[in-house]
Amino acid sequence: SLILFPAYGLISLIYPIMAIHMGKYPWYGRGVAYMAAFYIIQYAAGFGLSKLNLCPWNYSGNGSLGGLVRIADAPVWFAAGLAIEYAYPHIKSMATALG
């Protein structure tokens, strides 16, 4: 959904701040923190969009919080955070070379 681009675009703003403060923690601690940040962003975006009747997802059922996030996504968000951590320096160096 195009309406989610701003929510996921927050990654580019939040990640550098988190990475600076979390570099000293082990990989699993960083993964949990990234996962929590993704959950918070997804919940906040879903909450706001649901108030406008624009939320494109509904995770109703067991293991969900208000139909906005679900615990089954935890491994995905954990891995995505660590993948961004790995890719970010490479993307930043490419952007610097182009700019």
C-alpha positions in Angstrom: 0.0 0.0 0.0 1.3 3.4 -1.0 0.0 4.9 2.2 2.7 3.0 4.2 5.7 4.6 2.5 6.0 7.4 5.1 5.8 4.8 7.9 8.6 2.7 6.5 10.5 5.8 5.4 11.0 6.5 9.1 13.6 3.8 9.1 16.0 6.1 7.4 15.6 8.6 10.2 15.4 6.3 13.1 18.1 3.7 12.2 21.1 6.0 12.4 20.1 7.3 15.8 19.6 3.8 17.1 22.8 2.5 15.5 24.9 5.1 17.2 23.6 4.2 20.7 23.4 0.5 20.2 26.7 -0.4 18.6 28.1 -1.7 21.9 25.4 -4.2 22.5 25.5 -7.8 21.2 23.7 -8.7 17.9 20.7 -10.3 19.6 20.2 -7.2 21.8 20.3 -4.9 18.8 17.9 -7.3 17.0 15.4 -7.1 19.8 15.6 -3.3 19.9 15.1 -3.0 16.1 12.2 -5.4 16.3 10.6 -3.3 19.1 11.1 -0.1 17.0 9.4 -1.8 14.0 6.5 -2.9 16.2 6.1 0.6 17.6 6.1 2.2 14.2 3.7 -0.4 12.8 1.3 -0.1 15.7 1.4 3.7 15.6 0.8 3.8 11.9 -2.0 1.2 12.0 -3.6 3.0 14.9 -3.6 6.4 13.1 -4.7 4.8 9.8 -7.5 2.9 11.5 -8.8 6.1 13.1 -9.1 7.4 9.5 -10.6 4.1 8.2 -7.5 3.7 6.0 -5.6 0.8 7.6 -4.8 -1.7 4.9 -4.3 -4.7 7.3 -6.2 -6.4 10.0 -4.4 -9.0 12.1 -7.3 -10.1 14.2 -7.1 -13.3 16.1 -4.7 -14.9 18.6 -1.3 -13.4 18.9 -2.3 -9.9 17.8 -2.5 -6.6 19.6 -5.6 -4.7 18.5 -5.4 -6.3 15.0 -2.5 -3.9 14.3 0.6 -6.0 15.0 1.1 -9.8 15.5 3.7 -11.7 17.4 4.3 -14.0 14.4 6.1 -11.2 12.7 8.8 -11.0 15.4 11.4 -13.1 13.6 10.9 -11.0 10.4 11.3 -7.7 12.2 14.3 -9.0 14.1 16.0 -10.2 10.9 15.0 -7.0 9.0 16.6 -4.8 11.6 19.9 -6.7 11.5 19.8 -6.8 7.6 19.4 -3.0 7.6 22.3 -2.7 10.0 24.4 -4.7 7.6 23.3 -2.9 4.5 23.3 0.7 5.9 27.1 1.4 5.7 27.2 0.1 2.1 24.2 2.2 1.1 25.6 5.3 2.8 28.9 4.9 1.1 27.2 4.6 -2.3 25.1 7.7 -1.6 28.2 9.6 -0.6 30.0 8.6 -3.8 27.0 9.7 -5.9 26.4 13.0 -4.1 
